[in-house]
């Protein structure tokens, strides 16, 4: 899935003098399962954004987002809301297992998300819903069994740190308020090994942010297990996105205007 590339201008009901908001991140940041009403979009709405550049995308890794740094700089955001690192940190079976599955299993099992549980199920047909639930259960069982032979992440943690440092370094001269949403709790039964990887990710984010002057939001402080999640216990439902958006908005308002605005640049 490609990133949103358009800039929303004169959003209905928003003050034209409001901040320009840049949104970055993966599938949760895109609003998967909540019709695109992501925590970033909700935050921008509540902050009275005049323009939103939404570069969130489900699938690509951070190194691909870095290819659009000039677009981010040209947009000159006042607020940057980042939800990166989740796709890079989720633990998968070994590459050889995925290669075998893509050779012999149905197409719905292919790709990096081929063995992940479904975030939601059909509400219009009980037969389809039952089939989806059984398939989702089978995928998790296969994933859990094959991870006994090893595991991998889509990006090496050290490489992610380098890319994330570069992203923050590129944004820092803009004087924007940068808010990074950290990792959260997921279900060990559905994503074995991933909670440990998420805790390591939080350490990486905290270390990088400390050197760059950004703000770190911890979703664990507000998300309810599993009330604020979709069926896969990874992505969030509307309530989850609303809770995290409230944290983001509070952090931005506490931080005050960006240095660019304070300096009279806007």
Secondary structure, DSSP 4 states (H G I P E B T S, - for coil): -PPP--EEES-TT--TTS-EEEEEESHHHHTTTTTT--HHHHHHHHTT-SEEEE---SS--HHHHGGGHHHHHHHT-SEEEEE-SHHHH--B--HHHHHHHHHHS-GGG-STTTTSPPS---SS-HHHHHHHHHHHHHHHHHHHHHGGG--B-SS-HHHHHHHHHHHHHHHHTTT-EEEEE------TTTSTTHHHHHHHHHHHHHHHHHHHT-EEE-GGGTPPTTTTB-TTSSSB-HHHHHHHHHHHHHHHHHH-S-HHHHTT--
